[in-house]
Structure formats: structure tokens, C-alpha cells
């Protein structure tokens, strides 16, 4: 007997996939929309999880990030596939495929936020992965022999709360001078809030199932808008994606380099990417160019904000160096050439301009 058997009521208990063997039957009425799908809305709302997980993994590989982070996103896809099969068939085997990957994925995320020493050597050696594996095996075996959904929910709550608190602590301890701290904090907070709101709507669906079913009968086709468990799928999918993305940026910043990674915070589906070489990082940009006979060497250094910009061009003839600095900064342009050597320095805003041309022959006079 399952903890949610009271939701079965007068539900159909068998269908295209055979007798229902799951320990849970949700509030959505069975086989209303299709003879092949037990819970149509609860099934179809898993498609975003499948696709968004693939997108996150693709973005990870596309931008050359360590493959370990793609596992979190692919875990979201695995959960979506398991949940799709579970709600379509209401079979115990598919229920395990839905619920156990939730434990595995969050356990992996928990390991990441514990392994935070700089460098890629494992902080705990082999013990870390072994403890992680032992936990997953323990939950898998014990849940198989104790198939009570409440047990699974308690195990899941323990690991996800521990991981979340650890992540929040790491963000809090992150250097306050870095703009990444605020980006990660806001993204993480929005992801957690979305996740929690989905959980709340799911419980409303459980508690007020009879009333919601009456509403669905009245509104007819639009009844899918009050399928509470479907909102749990959609909101935990999006919330998990944001949490994963903020956690990946946090972990890379701690393990590798705080100035080498970022993401577009205002994007609907942000992804972590490397900071391009030559782009402004902490207000600094340096450009160098060398040219020789009859060559033009141009060096443009752009600094937006408060920081220096240095550009150097060296050439035998016709060597030009342009240095632009916007904001409060310094612009220094140097050009060395035997003939027709020009150095131009432009400064917009509150800036200092220093030109030091050294030429053998002054042809411009």
C-alpha cells in the first residue's frame, strides 16, 4: 500500500500497459485523453525536463567545460524520461526510474559543492566518490525493499537541503568584490524559489484533489490548467536548471579561476561560458601588435570602467598606435619607427593622455 493510495478513489487501475503497480496514483484522472497514456498532462509536462537537460549538456560540451558538469544536466533528462514513463504507465519499474535518479543527481551536485579545493585533484581522493556511491546504493536497495514514497521523499529532502545550504554558504563566502557573487546568488535564489513554489502547488493538488477534479469537469478542455502535479514538473525543471547553472559557475570559479567564467544572468536559460581572451576583466585590457617593413601595426585597447588600457605598436615604417580609454582611466600610446611614425591617443571622459613619440627623423615639420 502506498502513502498516496487515497488519491486513487475510483480511478481506473489498469490500462494499455497492464495492471497499475505503482505505489502512487496522482490526482489526474486516468486514461481520459488517450487509451495509451494513464495521465496525459502529467506525462507530457516532462518533455521540458528532457529537452532542457539535453540543452544544458550541449552548452557544456559546446563551450569546452569539464564533462562532469554535463552529468547534472543529463541527470535532469534522465529524471524526465523516467517520470514520462511512470505517469504514462503507472508501473512500479518506471516509478523507480523517476524517483531514484533524483537521488543520484542531487548526490552528484552535493559532491561538487564539497569538493571545492583549488585545482582538479579530488579533495577527498577516492573516498569522496566511494561514499557518494555507497549512499546511492543504500537508498536504492532500501527503497526497493521499503517501497513507501514518504521514505523516498525524506531521503531526497535530506540530500537536497544539505546541498542547498552548502551552496548558499559558499556563495556567501565568495569574494564580495566579484560581480559573480551577486549573479550566482540571485540565480540560485530564483531557482530555489521556483522549485519550492512547484512543491507547494503539488501539495495543494494532493490536499484539494476532489475540489480540483470538480473544477476540471466544469471547465472541460481547460481543466489541464489546474493539474497541480504538472506545475511541479515544469517548475522543478526550470528551478533545477537555474540551480545547476549557478552551481557550475560557483564550482568552476572555486576550482579554476574566478575571472575565467561567467553567464548572462538575464537570459531565460543561462549557460556558463569562458571569458574570451582580450575582453575586459576587472577593468583591464591589453593589446599588442608588431609590424615590420611597410607594415601597419595597430593596437587598440579598450577599457570601460576604472582601469588602465595599454596599447603598443612597433614598426619600421608607417606604424600607428591608437589607444582608446572610456571612463576614468589612463591612456598611454607608444610608437617607435624610423620614418613616418605616428602615435595617436584618445581619451573620452575623465582621463589622462600621455604621448611619448620617439622618432629619428621628424618628417611632419
C-alpha positions as CSV (number, residue, x, y, z in Angstrom):
1,X,0.0,0.0,0.0
2,X,1.3,3.4,-0.9
3,X,1.1,6.6,1.1
4,X,-1.0,8.2,-1.7
5,X,-3.4,5.4,-2.3
6,X,-6.2,7.6,-1.0
7,X,-5.9,9.6,-4.3
8,X,-6.8,6.5,-6.3
9,X,-10.5,6.8,-5.3
10,X,-12.5,5.4,-8.2
11,X,-9.5,5.6,-10.6
12,X,-9.1,3.1,-13.3
13,X,-6.4,0.6,-12.1
14,X,-5.4,-0.9,-15.4
15,X,-4.9,0.1,-19.0
16,X,-2.8,-0.4,-22.1
17,X,0.3,-1.1,-20.1
18,X,-1.4,-3.6,-17.8
19,X,-2.2,-3.5,-14.1
20,X,-1.1,-0.4,-12.3
21,X,1.7,-1.5,-9.9
22,X,3.0,2.0,-8.8
23,X,2.6,3.0,-5.1
24,X,1.2,6.3,-6.2
25,X,-1.7,7.4,-8.4
26,X,-2.0,11.1,-8.7
27,X,-5.0,13.4,-8.8
28,X,-5.2,13.5,-12.6
29,X,-7.9,11.1,-13.8
30,X,-6.5,8.1,-15.7
31,X,-6.9,7.5,-19.5
32,X,-9.2,10.5,-20.0
33,X,-7.3,11.9,-23.1
34,X,-5.8,8.7,-24.6
35,X,-6.1,5.0,-24.2
36,X,-2.3,4.7,-24.3
37,X,-1.4,7.2,-21.6
38,X,-2.6,6.9,-18.0
39,X,-2.0,10.5,-17.0
40,X,-1.7,12.6,-20.2
41,X,-0.9,16.0,-18.7
42,X,1.5,14.7,-16.1
43,X,3.2,12.7,-18.8
44,X,3.6,15.5,-21.4
45,X,4.9,18.1,-18.9
46,X,8.0,16.0,-18.5
47,X,9.1,16.9,-22.1
48,X,10.7,20.2,-21.0
49,X,12.9,18.4,-18.5
50,X,14.1,16.0,-21.2
51,X,14.9,18.8,-23.6
52,X,16.3,21.3,-21.1
53,X,18.7,18.7,-19.8
54,X,19.9,18.0,-23.3
55,X,20.3,21.7,-23.9
56,X,22.4,22.2,-20.7
57,X,24.7,19.3,-21.6
58,X,25.1,20.5,-25.1
59,X,26.0,24.0,-23.9
60,X,28.6,22.5,-21.5
61,X,30.3,20.5,-24.3
62,X,30.0,23.3,-26.8
63,X,31.9,25.7,-24.6
64,X,34.6,23.3,-23.6
65,X,33.7,23.0,-19.9
66,X,34.7,19.9,-18.0
67,X,32.3,17.0,-18.9
68,X,31.5,16.3,-15.3
69,X,29.1,19.2,-15.3
70,X,27.1,17.8,-18.2
71,X,26.2,14.9,-16.0
72,X,24.0,17.1,-13.8
73,X,22.0,18.3,-16.9
74,X,21.8,14.8,-18.4
75,X,20.5,13.7,-15.0
76,X,17.6,16.2,-15.4
77,X,16.9,14.5,-18.8
78,X,17.1,11.0,-17.1
79,X,14.6,12.1,-14.5
80,X,12.3,13.5,-17.2
81,X,12.4,10.2,-19.1
82,X,11.7,8.2,-16.0
83,X,8.8,10.4,-15.0
84,X,7.4,10.3,-18.5
85,X,7.2,6.5,-18.4
86,X,5.9,6.5,-14.8
87,X,2.9,8.8,-15.5
88,X,2.2,7.1,-18.8
89,X,2.1,3.6,-17.4
90,X,1.8,3.9,-13.6
91,X,4.1,0.9,-13.3
92,X,6.5,0.3,-10.3
93,X,9.5,-0.1,-12.5
94,X,9.0,3.3,-14.1
95,X,8.3,4.8,-10.8
96,X,11.8,3.8,-9.7
97,X,13.2,5.2,-12.9
98,X,11.6,8.5,-11.9
99,X,12.5,8.7,-8.3
100,X,15.9,7.1,-7.9
101,X,17.7,9.4,-10.5
102,X,16.5,12.3,-8.3
103,X,18.7,10.9,-5.5
104,X,21.6,10.2,-7.9
105,X,21.7,13.7,-9.5
106,X,21.4,15.7,-6.3
107,X,24.1,13.4,-4.7
108,X,26.4,14.3,-7.5
109,X,25.7,18.0,-7.1
110,X,26.3,17.6,-3.4
111,X,29.7,16.1,-4.1
112,X,30.6,19.0,-6.3
113,X,29.9,21.6,-3.6
114,X,32.0,19.7,-1.1
115,X,35.0,19.2,-3.5
116,X,35.9,22.9,-3.6
117,X,39.7,22.9,-3.2
118,X,41.6,24.8,-6.0
119,X,42.8,22.5,-8.7
120,X,41.3,19.4,-10.2
121,X,42.7,16.9,-7.8
122,X,39.8,15.3,-5.8
123,X,39.6,16.8,-2.3
124,X,38.8,13.5,-0.7
125,X,40.7,11.2,-3.0
126,X,38.8,8.0,-3.7
127,X,36.8,8.3,-0.5
128,X,34.5,11.0,-1.8
129,X,33.2,9.1,-4.8
130,X,33.0,5.9,-2.8
131,X,30.9,7.5,-0.1
132,X,28.7,9.0,-2.8
133,X,28.3,5.6,-4.4
134,X,27.6,3.9,-1.1
135,X,24.8,6.4,-0.3
136,X,23.2,5.9,-3.7
137,X,23.3,2.1,-3.3
138,X,21.9,2.3,0.2
139,X,18.9,4.4,-0.9
140,X,18.3,2.2,-4.0
141,X,18.3,-1.1,-2.1
142,X,16.4,0.1,0.9
143,X,13.7,1.8,-1.2
144,X,13.3,-1.3,-3.3
145,X,12.5,-3.3,-0.1
146,X,10.6,-0.5,1.5
147,X,8.6,1.0,-1.3
148,X,7.0,3.8,0.6
149,X,7.0,7.2,-1.2
150,X,7.4,9.0,2.1
151,X,10.7,7.2,2.6
152,X,12.0,8.4,-0.8
153,X,10.8,12.0,-0.1
154,X,12.7,12.0,3.3
155,X,15.9,10.7,1.7
156,X,15.6,13.2,-1.2
157,X,14.9,16.1,1.3
158,X,18.0,15.3,3.3
159,X,20.4,15.4,0.4
160,X,18.8,18.4,-1.4
161,X,18.6,20.5,1.7
162,X,22.2,19.7,2.6
163,X,23.4,20.5,-0.9
164,X,21.4,23.8,-1.0
165,X,22.7,25.0,2.4
166,X,26.3,24.2,1.4
167,X,25.9,26.1,-1.9
168,X,24.4,29.1,-0.2
169,X,27.3,29.1,2.3
170,X,29.9,29.0,-0.5
171,X,28.2,31.9,-2.3
172,X,28.0,33.9,1.0
173,X,31.8,33.3,1.5
174,X,32.6,34.3,-2.2
175,X,34.6,37.5,-2.5
176,X,32.2,40.4,-2.2
177,X,34.2,42.4,-4.7
178,X,33.4,40.0,-7.5
179,X,30.2,40.6,-9.6
180,X,29.8,36.9,-9.9
181,X,28.7,36.7,-6.2
182,X,25.5,38.7,-6.9
183,X,24.8,36.9,-10.2
184,X,25.1,33.4,-8.6
185,X,23.2,34.4,-5.5
186,X,20.2,35.9,-7.5
187,X,20.1,33.0,-9.9
188,X,20.3,30.4,-7.1
189,X,17.6,32.2,-5.1
190,X,15.2,32.4,-8.1
191,X,15.8,28.7,-8.9
192,X,15.2,27.6,-5.3
193,X,12.0,29.8,-5.1
194,X,10.7,28.3,-8.3
195,X,11.4,24.8,-7.0
196,X,9.7,25.5,-3.7
197,X,6.6,27.1,-5.3
198,X,6.2,24.0,-7.6
199,X,6.4,21.8,-4.5
200,X,3.7,23.9,-2.8
201,X,1.4,23.7,-5.8
202,X,1.9,19.9,-5.9
203,X,0.8,19.6,-2.3
204,X,-2.3,21.8,-3.0
205,X,-3.1,19.3,-5.7
206,X,-2.9,16.4,-3.2
207,X,-4.9,18.0,-0.5
208,X,-7.7,19.5,-2.5
209,X,-7.9,16.8,-5.2
210,X,-11.6,16.3,-5.0
211,X,-12.4,20.0,-5.4
212,X,-9.9,20.4,-8.3
213,X,-11.5,17.4,-10.1
214,X,-14.9,19.2,-9.9
215,X,-13.3,22.3,-11.3
216,X,-11.8,20.3,-14.2
217,X,-15.2,18.9,-15.0
218,X,-16.8,22.3,-15.2
219,X,-14.1,24.0,-17.4
220,X,-13.8,21.0,-19.7
221,X,-10.8,21.3,-22.0
222,X,-9.1,24.0,-19.9
223,X,-9.0,21.7,-16.9
224,X,-5.4,21.0,-17.6
225,X,-4.6,24.4,-16.2
226,X,-5.4,23.2,-12.7
227,X,-3.4,20.0,-12.9
228,X,-1.2,20.8,-9.9
229,X,1.3,18.0,-10.3
230,X,2.0,19.2,-13.9
231,X,3.2,22.5,-12.4
232,X,5.5,20.6,-10.1
233,X,7.2,19.1,-13.2
234,X,7.5,22.4,-15.1
235,X,8.7,24.5,-12.1
236,X,11.2,21.9,-10.7
237,X,12.5,21.5,-14.2
238,X,13.3,25.2,-14.6
239,X,14.3,25.7,-11.0
240,X,16.7,22.8,-11.2
241,X,18.2,24.2,-14.4
242,X,18.9,27.5,-12.7
243,X,20.3,25.9,-9.6
244,X,22.6,23.7,-11.7
245,X,23.9,26.6,-13.8
246,X,24.6,28.8,-10.7
247,X,26.4,25.8,-9.0
248,X,28.5,25.1,-12.1
249,X,29.7,28.7,-12.2
250,X,30.4,28.6,-8.5
251,X,32.4,25.4,-8.7
252,X,34.4,26.4,-11.7
253,X,35.3,29.8,-10.1
254,X,36.5,28.0,-6.9
255,X,38.3,25.1,-8.7
256,X,39.8,27.0,-11.6
257,X,39.8,30.8,-11.9
258,X,37.4,33.4,-10.6
259,X,37.9,35.6,-13.6
260,X,37.6,33.0,-16.3
261,X,33.9,32.2,-16.3
262,X,30.6,34.0,-16.4
263,X,27.0,33.7,-17.7
264,X,24.3,36.0,-18.9
265,X,22.2,36.5,-15.8
266,X,19.1,37.9,-17.5
267,X,18.8,35.1,-20.1
268,X,15.9,32.8,-19.7
269,X,18.2,29.8,-20.0
270,X,21.6,31.0,-18.9
271,X,24.7,28.8,-19.5
272,X,28.2,29.1,-18.2
273,X,30.9,30.1,-20.7
274,X,34.5,31.1,-20.6
275,X,35.5,34.7,-20.7
276,X,37.0,35.4,-24.1
277,X,40.7,36.4,-24.1
278,X,41.3,40.1,-24.7
279,X,37.9,41.0,-23.2
280,X,37.8,43.4,-20.3
281,X,38.2,41.5,-16.9
282,X,38.1,43.7,-13.8
283,X,38.6,46.8,-16.0
284,X,41.8,45.8,-17.7
285,X,42.5,45.2,-21.4
286,X,45.9,44.9,-23.1
287,X,46.5,44.8,-26.8
288,X,49.8,44.3,-28.6
289,X,50.7,44.3,-32.3
290,X,54.0,44.2,-34.1
291,X,54.7,45.1,-37.7
292,X,57.8,45.4,-39.9
293,X,58.7,46.9,-43.3
294,X,55.8,48.7,-45.0
295,X,53.5,47.1,-42.4
296,X,50.9,48.8,-40.3
297,X,50.7,47.7,-36.7
298,X,47.5,48.7,-34.9
299,X,46.9,48.2,-31.2
300,X,43.6,49.1,-29.7
301,X,43.0,48.7,-26.0
302,X,39.5,49.4,-24.7
303,X,38.9,49.8,-21.1
304,X,35.3,50.6,-19.9
305,X,35.2,51.5,-16.2
306,X,38.1,52.2,-13.9
307,X,41.2,50.6,-15.2
308,X,44.3,51.1,-17.4
309,X,44.5,50.4,-21.1
310,X,47.8,49.9,-22.7
311,X,48.4,49.6,-26.5
312,X,51.8,49.2,-28.1
313,X,52.7,49.1,-31.8
314,X,56.3,48.7,-33.1
315,X,57.2,49.0,-36.8
316,X,60.0,50.1,-39.1
317,X,57.7,52.3,-41.2
318,X,54.1,53.6,-41.1
319,X,53.5,52.2,-37.6
320,X,50.4,53.5,-35.9
321,X,49.1,53.0,-32.4
322,X,45.6,54.0,-31.3
323,X,44.6,53.7,-27.7
324,X,41.1,54.5,-26.6
325,X,40.0,54.7,-23.0
326,X,36.4,55.4,-21.9
327,X,35.6,56.2,-18.3
328,X,38.1,57.0,-15.6
329,X,41.4,55.6,-16.7
330,X,44.7,56.2,-18.3
331,X,45.7,56.0,-22.0
332,X,49.3,55.6,-23.0
333,X,50.3,55.2,-26.6
334,X,53.8,54.5,-27.8
335,X,55.1,54.2,-31.3
336,X,58.7,53.6,-32.4
337,X,59.6,53.8,-36.1
338,X,62.4,55.1,-38.3
339,X,60.1,57.2,-40.6
340,X,56.5,58.4,-40.7
341,X,55.8,57.1,-37.2
342,X,52.6,58.5,-35.7
343,X,51.1,57.9,-32.2
344,X,47.6,59.0,-31.5
345,X,46.0,58.7,-28.1
346,X,42.3,59.5,-27.5
347,X,40.7,59.8,-24.1
348,X,37.0,60.3,-23.5
349,X,35.7,61.2,-20.1
350,X,37.9,61.9,-17.2
351,X,41.2,60.6,-18.3
352,X,44.8,61.5,-18.7
353,X,46.6,61.4,-22.1
354,X,50.3,60.8,-22.3
355,X,52.1,60.6,-25.6
356,X,55.8,59.7,-25.9
357,X,56.8,59.6,-29.6
358,X,60.4,58.9,-30.3
359,X,61.4,59.4,-33.9
360,X,64.8,59.5,-35.6
361,X,63.5,61.9,-38.3
362,X,60.7,64.4,-38.0
363,X,59.1,64.5,-41.4
364,X,55.9,66.3,-40.3
365,X,57.6,69.6,-39.6
